[in-house]
Amino acid sequence: MSDAKQSNALLIIDAQKAFERLEQEGAVPSDAVAKTRIATLLKAYRAAELPVIHVRHASLEPHSYFQSHLPGFEVMAAARERAGEVVVTKHVNSAFIGTELEAILHDRGVRSLTIAGATLNHCVETTARMAANLGFRVRLVADATWAYPVQSLDGVTFPASLVHAMSLANLNGEFADIVTTNDVVGHLAARPPVRPDDIPEV
């Protein structure tokens, strides 16, 4: 497969059932349908035959729903992996720490990442920042990620929509290009197909 086909990859971060458990307990996400847009992105990338990489969080915290032996570790139905797609397991916020993600991307010729998943202000933002620092171009899909309310040190609760907007503002221009699901799908649809003579002989 040519470098042109491999230069961009979709990175889905922590689209796991633990978030469904949290929402059953009352957590309200900034975007209730972001999960369905992840499914849209996956469909578009698979149709374009571009790499898809899934990141799962395996928490080492004793009371976390993301522990690897619990149901919350499992992937959401909308983001279910397919055979042959890379799955990276992490234990901290950044998908690059303690994993082989960077090596996998370099090995596949990936130079830019389209990132979606959760939560925006934690693992998504941390991974996006580090990806940019490592030299990858980052596109953050604003409507295919979500956040939850955050309480300040003085007890003020910031609504999820504000947390979401602030995280996007933190990343915009400095670490990532902020895009929408429609932007990404439209861009992929407009890409010219790879001709057989573009693919080098092995």
Helices and strands as residue ranges (DSSP letters): H 3-6, E 8-13, H 18-24, H 34-47, E 52-57, G 71-73, G 77-79, E 86-90, H 101-107, E 112-118, I 120-124, H 125-133, E 137-146, E 150-151, E 157-158, H 160-171, E 177-179, H 181-190, G 196-198
